[in-house]
Each structure stands twice: as structure tokens, then as C-alpha cells.
Amino acid sequence: MNCEICGMEIKGQPYKTKIDNSVMITCKECSSYGKVQNAPQNNNQKRGKGKTRGRSNQNNRQQPRTYTKRPRDEYELIDDYEKVIRQAREKKHLTQKQLGEKLYERESVIAHIESGKMVPDTKTARKLEKALNIKIIEKLESDEREFQDQRRFREATIGDIAKIKRS
């Protein structure tokens, strides 16, 4: 994970820092530029004891739950989604208004999607796929995802912009 201020890789736990009404993930050094919202907790710190009711909690104590984060599959729309949607709608002899009513969406939303002015979110795209019996969402392959991740880190950070302004 990289710091959103300086762009350097964060060693240890990241800090959530509020800088000019924006909460950012920062390294320890950059957390001094704003107000720390959420500092990493050490395992040695003791948590406050809550009040217990009735009998002792020792017998009823449950093991803490551990959750593992599943890697999310990433999806993306096909390049010519607007043409595919329009052609499938016309093939089923539906108007934009009828398709909108079927999907519980406005007619203008369907019109904007078909014209390419609006990119449907995943939920709407799934509804379109089901209603029109088409395929407009494709799963990103792992090497495509890695390429997108690499491209994300080449973008300018706030620290880069500050350096540019100073020059």
C-alpha cells in the first residue's frame, strides 16, 4: 500500500489522516500534515473493560472471530456495450421506456447508456444482461488486473503536485 501524500510504500500499519476535510491513507511521516483519524493499534494496548450483567463472562466467552478477505473478481464492460444493448432491445421489440420500466430505471438512463453518455454500474449492467439475454460484463484476467494496478501507482500523488507548485 502506498501513501496518498508522498507516494512511498507504507512500512507497517497505515494511518487514516484527515487533511483539508479529506480522509487519506498516509504513512507515519505524512500523518503529521493533518489530524490522525485512526492510528494503528498495538497488540500490547489493553482494551477498556465493559460492564457485565449477571453471571461472570468467563464461562460464556467466545473465541474471537477471524475473517479473511476474499480477493474480489474485477469486471469490466465490453467496448461496444451501447450498441449491444440497443440491438438487443430492438430485437426484443422494446422501447427505451418499456425496458426502463422492466428494469425499474428511468427512460433517460436507458437513453444515456445506449448513447454512450453514461456507463452503467455493475448492478444496472447485470439487470440489462438478464432482461435482454446478453453479455456485456467480462471478468478481468489476472494479468490485466496487474497492469491496471501498476498503472494506478504511476499517477501523480498530492506530494508530486506540491513539488510541482513549489518549482
Secondary structure as GFF3:
##gff-version 3
##sequence-region A 1 167
A	DSSP	beta_strand	15	19	.	.	.	ID=ss1
A	DSSP	beta_strand	22	26	.	.	.	ID=ss2
A	DSSP	three_ten_helix	30	33	.	.	.	ID=ss3
A	DSSP	beta_strand	35	38	.	.	.	ID=ss4
A	DSSP	beta_strand	75	77	.	.	.	ID=ss5
A	DSSP	alpha_helix	81	91	.	.	.	ID=ss6
A	DSSP	alpha_helix	96	103	.	.	.	ID=ss7
A	DSSP	alpha_helix	107	115	.	.	.	ID=ss8
A	DSSP	alpha_helix	122	132	.	.	.	ID=ss9
A	DSSP	beta_strand	137	139	.	.	.	ID=ss10
A	DSSP	alpha_helix	142	153	.	.	.	ID=ss11
A	DSSP	alpha_helix	158	166	.	.	.	ID=ss12
###
